[in-house]
Amino acid sequence: MKPRVYVTNYNGNYDYTGAEAYGELINMTQGFIPLHRYDAVLNAFENYAKTANENDYLLLSGSNLVCALAVSAWMKHRGSARLLQHGKGWDENKNPIRTYLEYHVQSAA
């Protein structure tokens, strides 16, 4: 089964096509999230985490709070998270290119 890449907060101004190399993109939220909706967002993230598997990724996108809620849901239900973060690399001519940085975090227990 091809891994899934869960985008924490889709933003139409960003190009996510590079992340498709890691798996199928799934947008968990999109756009501005009002403060009074964060409880519903956390609940949605927990539902996604329950159906994810160990090969899936969280692509960190959006506010720090949105990303923190997504990672906390993953850690609660999965015990670990494979994370992708927008990054920058360089080609052989030292020109900047967009890339993704990959991290793996696990709970201490």
Secondary structure, DSSP 8 states (H G I E B T S, - for coil): ---EEEESSB-TTS--GGGGGTSEEEES-BS---GGGHHHHHHHHHHHHHH--TT-EEEE-S-HHHHHHHHHHHHHHHSEEEEEEEEEEE-TTS-EEEEEEEEEEE---
